[in-house]
Amino acid sequence: MRLDKYLKVSRLIKRRTVANEACDSGRVTLNGKVARASAEVKPGDIIGITFGDRQTQAEVLAVQETVRKEAAGEMYRLL
């Protein structure tokens, strides 16, 4: 699954366009490297997101095309 879509489906970022812009500006990393929006995400990957002075890291636990809002938090684990 594409990184921008994963960020939206898992609700780490609320909208795909915002996820796309964050990737384009270099604020999203995948396994320690700056990632493009088209990067493939698989279980075990570490995603880092920087917004302002706040930095978030999450480990990918599951990749699903669609998920209910209540179950979205089970797709990743915050580090």
C-alpha positions as CSV (number, residue, x, y, z in Angstrom):
1,M,0.0,0.0,0.0
2,R,1.2,3.5,-0.7
3,L,2.5,5.5,2.2
4,D,0.1,8.4,1.8
5,K,-2.9,6.1,1.7
6,Y,-1.7,4.2,4.7
7,L,-1.3,7.4,6.7
8,K,-4.9,8.3,5.9
9,V,-6.5,4.8,6.4
10,S,-4.6,4.4,9.8
11,R,-5.7,7.9,10.7
12,L,-2.1,9.0,11.6
13,I,-2.9,11.9,9.3
14,K,-6.6,12.8,8.7
15,R,-6.5,13.5,4.9
16,R,-4.6,12.0,2.1
17,T,-3.8,15.4,0.5
18,V,-2.2,16.5,3.8
19,A,-0.3,13.2,3.9
20,N,0.9,13.7,0.3
21,E,2.1,17.3,1.2
22,A,3.9,16.1,4.3
23,C,5.7,13.4,2.2
24,D,6.6,15.9,-0.5
25,S,8.1,18.4,2.0
26,G,10.3,15.7,3.6
27,R,8.5,15.5,7.0
28,V,7.7,11.8,6.7
29,T,10.4,9.1,7.0
30,L,10.1,5.4,6.4
31,N,12.7,3.2,8.2
32,G,14.9,6.3,8.9
33,K,14.9,7.6,5.3
34,V,12.9,10.5,3.8
35,A,10.0,8.8,2.0
36,R,7.9,9.7,-1.0
37,A,4.1,9.4,-1.0
38,S,4.4,6.4,-3.4
39,A,6.7,4.4,-1.1
40,E,5.3,0.9,-0.3
41,V,4.4,0.2,3.3
42,K,4.6,-3.3,4.8
43,P,4.3,-4.7,8.3
44,G,7.4,-4.1,10.5
45,D,8.2,-0.7,8.9
46,I,8.8,2.3,11.1
47,I,7.1,5.6,10.0
48,G,8.3,8.9,11.4
49,I,6.2,12.0,11.1
50,T,7.3,15.6,12.0
51,F,4.8,18.4,12.4
52,G,6.2,21.6,13.8
53,D,8.2,20.7,17.0
54,R,6.2,17.4,17.5
55,Q,7.7,14.1,16.3
56,T,5.8,10.8,16.1
57,Q,7.1,7.4,15.4
58,A,4.9,4.4,14.7
59,E,5.6,0.7,13.8
60,V,3.3,-0.7,11.1
61,L,1.5,-3.8,12.4
62,A,-1.1,-4.4,9.7
63,V,-1.8,-3.1,6.2
64,Q,-5.5,-3.1,5.2
65,E,-7.3,-1.2,2.4
66,T,-10.2,-0.2,4.5
67,V,-10.8,-0.2,8.3
68,R,-13.4,1.1,10.7
69,K,-12.5,4.2,12.7
70,E,-12.5,2.2,16.0
71,A,-10.0,-0.4,14.6
72,A,-7.6,2.1,12.9
73,G,-5.4,2.2,16.0
74,E,-4.7,-1.5,15.7
75,M,-2.9,-0.9,12.4
76,Y,0.1,0.6,14.2
77,R,2.0,0.9,17.5
78,L,3.4,4.2,18.7
79,L,7.0,4.1,19.7
